[in-house]
Amino acid sequence: MTAIRKPPFATRGHRAAAVALAVAGWWMVAVPLSAQELPHLTAKAEASRAMAAYEGTVEAVRQAVLAAQVPGAVLELTVKAGDRVRAGQTLVRIDARAAEQGAAASQAQVTAARAALDVAAAELARKRQLYDKHYIAKAALEQAEAAQRAAQAQVNALQAQAGAARAQTTFHVVTAPFDGVVSAVSVERGSMAMPGSPLLSLYDPAALRVTAAVPSAAVSGGVAGVQVELERVKGPITPTRVQLLPTVDPASLTQLLRAELPAGMTGVAPGLFARLWLPGPAAAEGTPQRVFVPRTALVQRAEMTGLYVLGEQGQPLLRQVRLGRVQGEQVEVLAGLSAGEKVVTEPQAAVRRAPAGR
């Protein structure tokens, strides 16, 4: 009998593996990773609350239409639609030469009135000295006192007018009331601005909301669980605050529902189409159950939507499905998947391990 020499590195585990390979007639076998190791979950059917959608519009919580307060030609227009502005930034400058001249005239009148007041005060002082020496009657003193009071009142009135004239000059410079984005510009440089005529509009992009008219019967049980759907944003959005206005439109029997959007959302602007999803009453006993899967498990190939399901042998198989409504990070599967089947949650891993042609 010929002795078999053991390799110096062989252990009991290595010897057992070598014997098994020798019996099988192979010295090296590449064993693929089991498909069961793919991240997956078991599809479960659950009775969920029905959701109803109502069309709405995105609007700004804080917006303003800046209008002219004084007449005049537009001398300077520093912004255009789409520009971001800071609070206090100069947006429009209107010709203020007439107002400045009026303010200067008012200030000159104040100066003249003060001179007249000085004369009246000096005359009153002389009359008091003469009255103390019994050179004039008391009526003459009272007349001087009245003249001094009239001169003081004239100064006060003209000072107020001068202040109003100076305030008028500030109306010729239109500044931004808050940080925002210019949404529309209604004037051009050189055009005539009139009191009350709009100059431009701006809104705060950090504070947006969706407003929809909802039947009053649909919100009788409250507004908890409201979700927002936007055409430019992927996936449902949970509003930061939901407000239901108390008044009911007598013609349509609807109430305005406002859902404030999270700050910092890109691609969202006032006027954008949106939907508000409201949960209905709780599912009653016997209500058909629905199957939901994570949205991350879906695979999109051209016009086909599918997901990978683990077969009997644990291999990932691509299955075409028909989807329903979206609820949070879950999506309803209307056809193509049954409760109890194992759904792969990482489609990219399933692609690498799927059988050829599947």
LOKE-794419 format. One record per residue (C-alpha): residue in one letter; x, y, z; chain. Coordinates in nm, 3 decimals. Layout:
+---+---------+---------+---------+---+
| r |       x |       y |       z | c |
+---+---------+---------+---------+---+
| A |       X |       Y |       Z | A |
...
+---+---------+---------+---------+---+
***
This chain:
+---+---------+---------+---------+---+
| r |       x |       y |       z | c |
+---+---------+---------+---------+---+
| M |   0.000 |   0.000 |   0.000 | A |
| T |   0.131 |   0.333 |  -0.098 | A |
| A |   0.110 |   0.599 |   0.167 | A |
| I |  -0.052 |   0.926 |   0.073 | A |
| R |   0.148 |   1.223 |   0.176 | A |
| K |  -0.056 |   1.500 |   0.332 | A |
| P |   0.007 |   1.860 |   0.237 | A |
| P |   0.161 |   2.053 |   0.524 | A |
| F |  -0.129 |   2.298 |   0.530 | A |
| A |  -0.409 |   2.039 |   0.529 | A |
| T |  -0.653 |   2.041 |   0.818 | A |
| R |  -0.939 |   1.816 |   0.908 | A |
| G |  -1.179 |   2.047 |   0.721 | A |
| H |  -0.959 |   2.055 |   0.413 | A |
| R |  -0.928 |   1.674 |   0.417 | A |
| A |  -1.305 |   1.634 |   0.431 | A |
| A |  -1.350 |   1.873 |   0.140 | A |
| A |  -1.081 |   1.696 |  -0.063 | A |
| V |  -1.242 |   1.357 |  -0.008 | A |
| A |  -1.581 |   1.493 |  -0.114 | A |
| L |  -1.436 |   1.643 |  -0.429 | A |
| A |  -1.248 |   1.323 |  -0.509 | A |
| V |  -1.562 |   1.115 |  -0.476 | A |
| A |  -1.748 |   1.351 |  -0.705 | A |
| G |  -1.468 |   1.328 |  -0.957 | A |
| W |  -1.382 |   1.700 |  -0.930 | A |
| W |  -1.088 |   1.868 |  -0.772 | A |
| M |  -1.230 |   2.224 |  -0.808 | A |
| V |  -1.594 |   2.334 |  -0.825 | A |
| A |  -1.714 |   2.696 |  -0.855 | A |
| V |  -2.025 |   2.720 |  -0.638 | A |
| P |  -2.235 |   3.031 |  -0.718 | A |
| L |  -2.386 |   3.234 |  -0.444 | A |
| S |  -2.737 |   3.120 |  -0.365 | A |
| A |  -3.014 |   3.333 |  -0.499 | A |
| Q |  -3.171 |   3.303 |  -0.157 | A |
| E |  -2.908 |   3.547 |  -0.037 | A |
| L |  -3.066 |   3.822 |  -0.244 | A |
| P |  -3.235 |   4.086 |  -0.029 | A |
| H |  -3.604 |   4.013 |  -0.050 | A |
| L |  -3.931 |   4.036 |   0.134 | A |
| T |  -4.252 |   3.844 |   0.130 | A |
| A |  -4.543 |   4.023 |  -0.032 | A |
| K |  -4.827 |   4.057 |   0.213 | A |
| A |  -5.186 |   4.153 |   0.150 | A |
| E |  -5.334 |   4.411 |   0.379 | A |
| A |  -5.658 |   4.598 |   0.405 | A |
| S |  -5.572 |   4.964 |   0.351 | A |
| R |  -5.773 |   5.281 |   0.355 | A |
| A |  -5.892 |   5.399 |   0.019 | A |
| M |  -5.730 |   5.720 |  -0.105 | A |
| A |  -5.908 |   5.990 |  -0.300 | A |
| A |  -5.728 |   6.243 |  -0.519 | A |
| Y |  -5.825 |   6.607 |  -0.561 | A |
| E |  -5.666 |   6.841 |  -0.811 | A |
| G |  -5.494 |   7.149 |  -0.674 | A |
| T |  -5.241 |   7.417 |  -0.751 | A |
| V |  -4.911 |   7.517 |  -0.599 | A |
| E |  -4.915 |   7.868 |  -0.460 | A |
| A |  -4.680 |   8.081 |  -0.254 | A |
| V |  -4.756 |   8.135 |   0.111 | A |
| R |  -4.588 |   8.474 |   0.092 | A |
| Q |  -4.625 |   8.673 |  -0.227 | A |
| A |  -4.666 |   9.040 |  -0.312 | A |
| V |  -4.767 |   9.261 |  -0.602 | A |
| L |  -4.567 |   9.582 |  -0.581 | A |
| A |  -4.757 |   9.884 |  -0.716 | A |
| A |  -4.666 |  10.247 |  -0.771 | A |
| Q |  -4.771 |  10.494 |  -0.503 | A |
| V |  -4.683 |  10.809 |  -0.696 | A |
| P |  -4.696 |  10.907 |  -1.064 | A |
| G |  -4.383 |  10.934 |  -1.267 | A |
| A |  -4.168 |  10.785 |  -1.541 | A |
| V |  -3.977 |  10.464 |  -1.468 | A |
| L |  -3.612 |  10.565 |  -1.479 | A |
| E |  -3.453 |  10.241 |  -1.360 | A |
| L |  -3.561 |   9.877 |  -1.363 | A |
| T |  -3.296 |   9.656 |  -1.205 | A |
| V |  -3.459 |   9.311 |  -1.225 | A |
| K |  -3.638 |   9.080 |  -1.466 | A |
| A |  -3.868 |   8.784 |  -1.424 | A |
| G |  -3.690 |   8.492 |  -1.257 | A |
| D |  -3.432 |   8.699 |  -1.070 | A |
| R |  -3.373 |   8.634 |  -0.702 | A |
| V |  -3.381 |   8.945 |  -0.483 | A |
| R |  -3.294 |   9.029 |  -0.125 | A |
| A |  -3.507 |   9.220 |   0.122 | A |
| G |  -3.444 |   9.594 |   0.082 | A |
| Q |  -3.293 |   9.561 |  -0.266 | A |
| T |  -3.387 |   9.841 |  -0.508 | A |
| L |  -3.612 |   9.708 |  -0.784 | A |
| V |  -3.766 |  10.013 |  -0.955 | A |
| R |  -3.676 |  10.381 |  -0.946 | A |
| I |  -3.936 |  10.639 |  -1.054 | A |
| D |  -3.862 |  10.999 |  -1.156 | A |
| A |  -3.871 |  11.198 |  -0.829 | A |
| R |  -3.761 |  11.544 |  -0.948 | A |
| A |  -4.105 |  11.702 |  -0.903 | A |
| A |  -4.141 |  11.549 |  -0.557 | A |
| E |  -3.795 |  11.667 |  -0.458 | A |
| Q |  -3.880 |  12.020 |  -0.568 | A |
| G |  -4.201 |  12.005 |  -0.368 | A |
| A |  -4.009 |  11.889 |  -0.063 | A |
| A |  -3.760 |  12.175 |  -0.104 | A |
| A |  -4.045 |  12.426 |  -0.132 | A |
| S |  -4.207 |  12.289 |   0.181 | A |
| Q |  -3.880 |  12.315 |   0.370 | A |
| A |  -3.843 |  12.680 |   0.257 | A |
| Q |  -4.189 |  12.756 |   0.391 | A |
| V |  -4.087 |  12.604 |   0.724 | A |
| T |  -3.784 |  12.832 |   0.733 | A |
| A |  -3.999 |  13.140 |   0.663 | A |
| A |  -4.249 |  13.038 |   0.931 | A |
| R |  -3.972 |  12.997 |   1.186 | A |
| A |  -3.848 |  13.348 |   1.105 | A |
| A |  -4.199 |  13.482 |   1.159 | A |
| L |  -4.213 |  13.290 |   1.487 | A |
| D |  -3.888 |  13.453 |   1.600 | A |
| V |  -4.033 |  13.796 |   1.524 | A |
| A |  -4.353 |  13.712 |   1.714 | A |
| A |  -4.153 |  13.582 |   2.011 | A |
| A |  -3.939 |  13.897 |   2.022 | A |
| E |  -4.249 |  14.117 |   1.999 | A |
| L |  -4.411 |  13.925 |   2.284 | A |
| A |  -4.100 |  13.976 |   2.500 | A |
| R |  -4.108 |  14.354 |   2.440 | A |
| K |  -4.481 |  14.371 |   2.516 | A |
| R |  -4.428 |  14.191 |   2.845 | A |
| Q |  -4.159 |  14.442 |   2.947 | A |
| L |  -4.386 |  14.732 |   2.860 | A |
| Y |  -4.677 |  14.570 |   3.040 | A |
| D |  -4.465 |  14.518 |   3.352 | A |
| K |  -4.389 |  14.894 |   3.349 | A |
| H |  -4.758 |  14.969 |   3.294 | A |
| Y |  -4.691 |  15.135 |   2.958 | A |
| I |  -4.945 |  14.922 |   2.762 | A |
| A |  -5.277 |  14.769 |   2.839 | A |
| K |  -5.326 |  14.399 |   2.903 | A |
| A |  -5.517 |  14.365 |   2.575 | A |
| A |  -5.202 |  14.459 |   2.382 | A |
| L |  -5.008 |  14.187 |   2.569 | A |
| E |  -5.273 |  13.928 |   2.497 | A |
| Q |  -5.267 |  14.023 |   2.130 | A |
| A |  -4.890 |  13.964 |   2.117 | A |
| E |  -4.930 |  13.628 |   2.292 | A |
| A |  -5.195 |  13.524 |   2.038 | A |
| A |  -4.968 |  13.625 |   1.751 | A |
| Q |  -4.686 |  13.419 |   1.896 | A |
| R |  -4.911 |  13.111 |   1.931 | A |
| A |  -5.037 |  13.153 |   1.575 | A |
| A |  -4.679 |  13.172 |   1.446 | A |
| Q |  -4.590 |  12.854 |   1.639 | A |
| A |  -4.892 |  12.671 |   1.498 | A |
| Q |  -4.794 |  12.780 |   1.147 | A |
| V |  -4.446 |  12.638 |   1.199 | A |
| N |  -4.588 |  12.305 |   1.322 | A |
| A |  -4.825 |  12.279 |   1.024 | A |
| L |  -4.555 |  12.355 |   0.769 | A |
| Q |  -4.316 |  12.109 |   0.935 | A |
| A |  -4.578 |  11.835 |   0.898 | A |
| Q |  -4.626 |  11.923 |   0.533 | A |
| A |  -4.253 |  11.918 |   0.477 | A |
| G |  -4.233 |  11.574 |   0.638 | A |
| A |  -4.508 |  11.446 |   0.409 | A |
| A |  -4.326 |  11.589 |   0.109 | A |
| R |  -4.004 |  11.418 |   0.212 | A |
| A |  -4.194 |  11.091 |   0.257 | A |
| Q |  -4.332 |  11.129 |  -0.095 | A |
| T |  -3.980 |  11.129 |  -0.232 | A |
| T |  -3.914 |  10.785 |  -0.079 | A |
| F |  -4.212 |  10.638 |  -0.268 | A |
| H |  -4.021 |  10.683 |  -0.592 | A |
| V |  -3.784 |  10.400 |  -0.496 | A |
| V |  -3.948 |  10.055 |  -0.483 | A |
| T |  -3.759 |   9.794 |  -0.279 | A |
| A |  -3.814 |   9.423 |  -0.215 | A |
| P |  -4.016 |   9.360 |   0.103 | A |
| F |  -3.862 |   9.013 |   0.155 | A |
| D |  -3.621 |   8.764 |   0.002 | A |
| G |  -3.782 |   8.606 |  -0.301 | A |
| V |  -3.805 |   8.549 |  -0.675 | A |
| V |  -3.950 |   8.796 |  -0.924 | A |
| S |  -4.242 |   8.620 |  -1.093 | A |
| A |  -4.359 |   8.897 |  -1.328 | A |
| V |  -4.258 |   9.246 |  -1.440 | A |
| S |  -4.541 |   9.471 |  -1.561 | A |
| V |  -4.346 |   9.784 |  -1.665 | A |
| E |  -4.057 |   9.875 |  -1.885 | A |
| R |  -3.795 |  10.144 |  -1.846 | A |
| G |  -3.938 |  10.473 |  -1.967 | A |
| S |  -4.303 |  10.378 |  -1.918 | A |
| M |  -4.535 |  10.590 |  -1.704 | A |
| A |  -4.622 |  10.462 |  -1.360 | A |
| M |  -4.948 |  10.567 |  -1.202 | A |
| P |  -5.064 |  10.526 |  -0.840 | A |
| G |  -5.206 |  10.178 |  -0.796 | A |
| S |  -5.064 |  10.036 |  -1.118 | A |
| P |  -4.866 |   9.711 |  -1.065 | A |
| L |  -4.494 |   9.725 |  -1.126 | A |
| L |  -4.383 |   9.368 |  -1.055 | A |
| S |  -4.469 |   9.058 |  -0.852 | A |
| L |  -4.250 |   8.837 |  -0.638 | A |
| Y |  -4.288 |   8.535 |  -0.412 | A |
| D |  -4.090 |   8.350 |  -0.149 | A |
| P |  -3.978 |   8.010 |  -0.289 | A |
| A |  -3.902 |   7.880 |   0.058 | A |
| A |  -4.271 |   7.884 |   0.157 | A |
| L |  -4.498 |   7.702 |  -0.091 | A |
| R |  -4.823 |   7.516 |  -0.044 | A |
| V |  -5.080 |   7.320 |  -0.243 | A |
| T |  -5.439 |   7.441 |  -0.232 | A |
| A |  -5.732 |   7.228 |  -0.346 | A |
| A |  -6.110 |   7.249 |  -0.317 | A |
| V |  -6.223 |   6.936 |  -0.134 | A |
| P |  -6.583 |   6.826 |  -0.073 | A |
| S |  -6.678 |   6.900 |   0.285 | A |
| A |  -6.797 |   6.541 |   0.329 | A |
| A |  -6.447 |   6.411 |   0.244 | A |
| V |  -6.287 |   6.601 |   0.533 | A |
| S |  -6.556 |   6.547 |   0.792 | A |
| G |  -6.334 |   6.295 |   0.969 | A |
| G |  -6.022 |   6.516 |   0.970 | A |
| V |  -5.724 |   6.567 |   0.742 | A |
| A |  -5.468 |   6.329 |   0.893 | A |
| G |  -5.258 |   6.133 |   0.645 | A |
| V |  -5.275 |   6.383 |   0.358 | A |
| Q |  -5.018 |   6.327 |   0.083 | A |
| V |  -4.912 |   6.559 |  -0.200 | A |
| E |  -4.828 |   6.455 |  -0.555 | A |
| L |  -4.641 |   6.693 |  -0.788 | A |
| E |  -4.575 |   6.635 |  -1.156 | A |
| R |  -4.212 |   6.748 |  -1.129 | A |
| V |  -4.126 |   6.562 |  -0.809 | A |
| K |  -4.084 |   6.187 |  -0.785 | A |
| G |  -4.284 |   6.016 |  -0.516 | A |
| P |  -4.542 |   6.139 |  -0.270 | A |
| I |  -4.468 |   6.429 |  -0.038 | A |
| T |  -4.569 |   6.456 |   0.324 | A |
| P |  -4.673 |   6.816 |   0.396 | A |
| T |  -4.526 |   6.997 |   0.694 | A |
| R |  -4.861 |   7.150 |   0.786 | A |
| V |  -5.219 |   7.097 |   0.673 | A |
| Q |  -5.485 |   7.366 |   0.713 | A |
| L |  -5.855 |   7.330 |   0.638 | A |
| L |  -6.034 |   7.661 |   0.595 | A |
| P |  -6.356 |   7.670 |   0.798 | A |
| T |  -6.578 |   7.830 |   0.533 | A |
| V |  -6.777 |   7.618 |   0.285 | A |
| D |  -6.853 |   7.733 |  -0.066 | A |
| P |  -7.235 |   7.721 |  -0.087 | A |
| A |  -7.231 |   7.660 |  -0.464 | A |
| S |  -6.994 |   7.360 |  -0.472 | A |
| L |  -7.009 |   7.254 |  -0.104 | A |
| T |  -6.629 |   7.240 |  -0.094 | A |
| Q |  -6.367 |   7.366 |   0.147 | A |
| L |  -6.018 |   7.487 |   0.071 | A |
| L |  -5.748 |   7.252 |   0.195 | A |
| R |  -5.394 |   7.385 |   0.217 | A |
| A |  -5.091 |   7.159 |   0.247 | A |
| E |  -4.759 |   7.335 |   0.306 | A |
| L |  -4.461 |   7.184 |   0.123 | A |
| P |  -4.119 |   7.124 |   0.279 | A |
| A |  -3.868 |   7.403 |   0.224 | A |
| G |  -3.591 |   7.370 |  -0.030 | A |
| M |  -3.779 |   7.176 |  -0.299 | A |
| T |  -3.633 |   7.231 |  -0.646 | A |
| G |  -3.837 |   7.259 |  -0.963 | A |
| V |  -4.152 |   7.368 |  -0.780 | A |
| A |  -4.310 |   7.705 |  -0.852 | A |
| P |  -4.649 |   7.871 |  -0.803 | A |
| G |  -4.909 |   7.764 |  -1.057 | A |
| L |  -4.779 |   7.408 |  -1.087 | A |
| F |  -5.043 |   7.133 |  -1.110 | A |
| A |  -5.067 |   6.912 |  -0.802 | A |
| R |  -5.287 |   6.649 |  -0.638 | A |
| L |  -5.389 |   6.608 |  -0.280 | A |
| W |  -5.448 |   6.249 |  -0.167 | A |
| L |  -5.686 |   6.212 |   0.124 | A |
| P |  -5.738 |   5.883 |   0.310 | A |
| G |  -6.094 |   5.765 |   0.325 | A |
| P |  -6.262 |   5.584 |   0.615 | A |
| A |  -6.091 |   5.281 |   0.768 | A |
| A |  -6.138 |   4.956 |   0.577 | A |
| A |  -6.433 |   4.757 |   0.702 | A |
| E |  -6.424 |   4.384 |   0.771 | A |
| G |  -6.444 |   4.187 |   0.448 | A |
| T |  -6.288 |   4.462 |   0.238 | A |
| P |  -6.067 |   4.318 |  -0.040 | A |
| Q |  -5.702 |   4.325 |   0.060 | A |
| R |  -5.430 |   4.483 |  -0.148 | A |
| V |  -5.068 |   4.392 |  -0.214 | A |
| F |  -4.801 |   4.660 |  -0.175 | A |
| V |  -4.429 |   4.645 |  -0.257 | A |
| P |  -4.146 |   4.897 |  -0.213 | A |
| R |  -4.104 |   5.134 |  -0.503 | A |
| T |  -3.730 |   5.054 |  -0.505 | A |
| A |  -3.811 |   4.694 |  -0.610 | A |
| L |  -3.962 |   4.801 |  -0.944 | A |
| V |  -3.781 |   4.757 |  -1.276 | A |
| Q |  -3.859 |   4.972 |  -1.579 | A |
| R |  -3.765 |   4.834 |  -1.921 | A |
| A |  -3.902 |   5.040 |  -2.209 | A |
| E |  -4.280 |   5.029 |  -2.162 | A |
| M |  -4.272 |   4.726 |  -1.933 | A |
| T |  -4.287 |   4.762 |  -1.555 | A |
| G |  -4.190 |   4.460 |  -1.352 | A |
| L |  -4.012 |   4.322 |  -1.051 | A |
| Y |  -3.800 |   4.019 |  -0.966 | A |
| V |  -3.966 |   3.730 |  -0.783 | A |
| L |  -3.774 |   3.435 |  -0.638 | A |
| G |  -3.874 |   3.107 |  -0.805 | A |
| E |  -3.908 |   2.764 |  -0.646 | A |
| Q |  -3.535 |   2.698 |  -0.681 | A |
| G |  -3.450 |   3.042 |  -0.545 | A |
| Q |  -3.361 |   3.194 |  -0.882 | A |
| P |  -3.477 |   3.553 |  -0.955 | A |
| L |  -3.741 |   3.571 |  -1.227 | A |
| L |  -3.858 |   3.894 |  -1.389 | A |
| R |  -4.235 |   3.935 |  -1.360 | A |
| Q |  -4.442 |   4.198 |  -1.537 | A |
| V |  -4.687 |   4.372 |  -1.305 | A |
| R |  -4.962 |   4.632 |  -1.324 | A |
| L |  -4.940 |   4.903 |  -1.064 | A |
| G |  -5.200 |   5.102 |  -0.877 | A |
| R |  -5.174 |   5.401 |  -0.650 | A |
| V |  -4.867 |   5.509 |  -0.459 | A |
| Q |  -4.881 |   5.523 |  -0.081 | A |
| G |  -4.568 |   5.669 |   0.072 | A |
| E |  -4.271 |   5.457 |  -0.034 | A |
| Q |  -4.501 |   5.168 |  -0.122 | A |
| V |  -4.689 |   5.105 |  -0.446 | A |
| E |  -4.993 |   4.886 |  -0.495 | A |
| V |  -4.966 |   4.587 |  -0.731 | A |
| L |  -5.296 |   4.525 |  -0.907 | A |
| A |  -5.188 |   4.227 |  -1.117 | A |
| G |  -4.885 |   4.004 |  -1.161 | A |
| L |  -4.804 |   3.934 |  -0.795 | A |
| S |  -4.975 |   3.734 |  -0.525 | A |
| A |  -4.947 |   3.754 |  -0.150 | A |
| G |  -4.680 |   3.522 |  -0.011 | A |
| E |  -4.439 |   3.549 |  -0.306 | A |
| K |  -4.085 |   3.664 |  -0.240 | A |
| V |  -3.995 |   3.995 |  -0.403 | A |
| V |  -3.631 |   4.097 |  -0.453 | A |
| T |  -3.576 |   4.444 |  -0.310 | A |
| E |  -3.249 |   4.509 |  -0.500 | A |
| P |  -3.321 |   4.464 |  -0.873 | A |
| Q |  -2.960 |   4.532 |  -0.978 | A |
| A |  -2.839 |   4.235 |  -0.775 | A |
| A |  -3.113 |   4.020 |  -0.925 | A |
| V |  -3.008 |   4.117 |  -1.279 | A |
| R |  -2.658 |   3.985 |  -1.219 | A |
| R |  -2.785 |   3.651 |  -1.089 | A |
| A |  -3.092 |   3.597 |  -1.305 | A |
| P |  -3.081 |   3.298 |  -1.547 | A |
| A |  -2.998 |   3.378 |  -1.907 | A |
| G |  -3.295 |   3.494 |  -2.108 | A |
| R |  -3.499 |   3.579 |  -1.798 | A |
+---+---------+---------+---------+---+
***
